[in-house]
Amino acid sequence: MYAIIGGSGMAKLTALQNPRRQVMRTPYGEPSGAMTFGEFAGAEVVFLARHGYGHTLSPHEINYRANIWALKELKVEGVISVATVGGIRSDLEPGTLVVPDQIIDYTHSRKSTFFEGSEMPVIHVDFTQPYARALRERLIAAAAACNEKVFDGAVYACTQGPRLETAAEIERIAREGGDVVGMTGMPEAVLAREVGLDYAAVAVVINHAAGRGDSLQAIKLEELGEVMHHSVVRAVRILNSFFENAP
């Protein structure tokens, strides 16, 4: 069984058949919401709305540790994240789908590890490749199988939020190698690594980042809904292909 974590624009998985919810408790508090189990493209999956089912949790308020711990307790094989981002690189325009392969973490003050406390030994995890290669490859193959174009590889820059970035901040991120910018990729990815869960993401570009393209002077937030909706539908199509073509 795989877990799907849905971000903005994906507070529920409407294609889920025979859904049932299970409330979970963890040593780190409550997850973003109940876990929703069901059949998706013939496979048993568990879905979690990252921002809560009413989209009430800002990126910095999400209990990432509780979310990942709960999924580990359910013994899922891996985690697929769907998240909306802004495009920094010129070819990553609104409506683009990306399977990122690297992360730069600009967040702060978030609970970002399970390995802390006076009785816990110091433990380091290798994070050279933050996304599981085999899972990324399966997502890219699934996109090809359903004729959905995705970009293979990009650097996801994770900022603190909830405010959007300044044009100067985006320029700095671009100089440092960021290709897309979002607010939820960390610490979600590293927590999955700490508990041994394969993790990969489909990033949905819904706008040009601040100071880029048609966001040169401002990001037109009122215009993002339609792009988000159509792009998330395409991401769900890739997920459907992923499970239909599962080995």
C-alpha positions, -999 to 999 in steps of 0.1 A, spaced: 0 0 0 12 35 -9 4 68 7 -6 99 -13 -2 132 4 -22 159 -13 -14 196 -11 -32 228 -22 -59 219 -48 -59 183 -37 -77 182 -4 -95 150 -14 -90 121 -39 -124 120 -55 -115 88 -75 -111 68 -43 -135 39 -42 -150 26 -10 -134 52 12 -131 48 49 -114 71 74 -92 63 104 -82 88 131 -47 82 143 -27 94 173 11 96 173 38 104 199 41 137 180 5 148 182 -23 146 156 -17 144 119 -33 169 95 -65 148 95 -78 113 94 -62 88 71 -86 80 42 -82 44 29 -97 32 -4 -92 17 -38 -75 38 -65 -69 24 -99 -73 -11 -85 -48 -6 -57 -53 -1 -20 -40 34 -10 -42 58 19 -47 95 13 -39 124 36 -47 160 30 -15 179 40 -33 211 49 -63 194 65 -95 185 48 -108 220 51 -74 235 40 -69 252 74 -33 245 81 -6 269 68 27 253 56 45 262 89 16 249 110 16 214 95 26 186 119 49 169 95 63 145 121 28 133 130 19 128 93 50 108 85 49 88 117 13 78 112 21 66 76 50 46 89 28 30 115 5 20 87 34 2 70 30 19 37 56 10 9 62 46 1 49 81 -1 39 101 -31 35 139 -26 15 162 -48 23 198 -42 18 231 -59 48 253 -67 59 285 -84 81 283 -115 115 299 -113 133 284 -143 120 299 -175 108 267 -191 88 257 -160 57 277 -168 22 275 -152 6 242 -160 39 223 -160 43 191 -140 77 183 -125 92 153 -107 119 171 -87 152 154 -78 168 178 -54 158 202 -25 172 233 -10 157 240 24 150 276 34 126 268 62 132 275 99 117 267 133 99 236 120 101 203 139 124 186 113 137 154 128 127 124 149 162 122 163 162 147 192 160 146 229 184 141 257 180 103 256 183 100 219 217 92 204 230 115 176 219 99 143 227 112 109 209 101 77 223 104 42 202 129 22 224 133 -9 195 122 -30 164 134 -12 139 116 -34 138 79 -39 152 72 -74 132 41 -81 99 58 -71 108 88 -92 114 66 -122 81 49 -117 63 82 -117 80 94 -148 72 61 -165 36 64 -154 34 99 -170 48 85 -203 23 57 -202 -7 81 -200 9 106 -224 13 133 -197 44 154 -201 65 159 -170 99 174 -165 124 148 -151 144 166 -125 143 201 -108 155 216 -76 127 223 -52 134 253 -30 113 251 1 105 284 18 89 291 52 56 307 42 28 314 44 37 346 27 49 344 -9 85 354 -17 98 387 -28 113 391 -63 147 396 -47 144 363 -27 134 345 -59 164 360 -77 186 347 -48 171 313 -50 176 312 -87 213 320 -83 216 292 -57 201 267 -81 164 266 -73 141 258 -102 107 258 -84 96 272 -51 71 257 -26 65 256 11 59 220 21 87 199 7 106 201 39 108 186 65 84 161 49 110 145 27 137 141 53 113 128 79 103 101 54 140 93 49 145 91 87 119 64 91 129 45 60 100 54 37 106 59 -1 94 94 -10 89 112 -43 69 142 -55 49 155 -84 52 193 -83 24 212 -100 35 246 -113 6 270 -109 23 304 -113 55 322 -122 75 329 -91 77 365 -79 94 388 -104 93 362 -132 70 360 -163 36 375 -157 44 378 -120 69 405 -127 50 431 -106 27 408 -86 14 373 -84 -23 374 -95 -36 350 -68 -72 353 -80 -61 337 -113 -44 306 -99 -75 285 -93 -82 274 -129 -45 265 -136 -44 246 -103 -75 226 -110 -65 215 -145 -30 207 -135 -40 187 -104 -63 167 -126 -33 158 -148 -13 149 -117 -41 125 -106 -40 110 -141 -4 102 -136 -12 86 -102 -39 65 -118 -13 53 -144 12 47 -116 -11 23 -99 -26 7 -131 9 -2 -142 22 -12 -108 44 -43 -109 
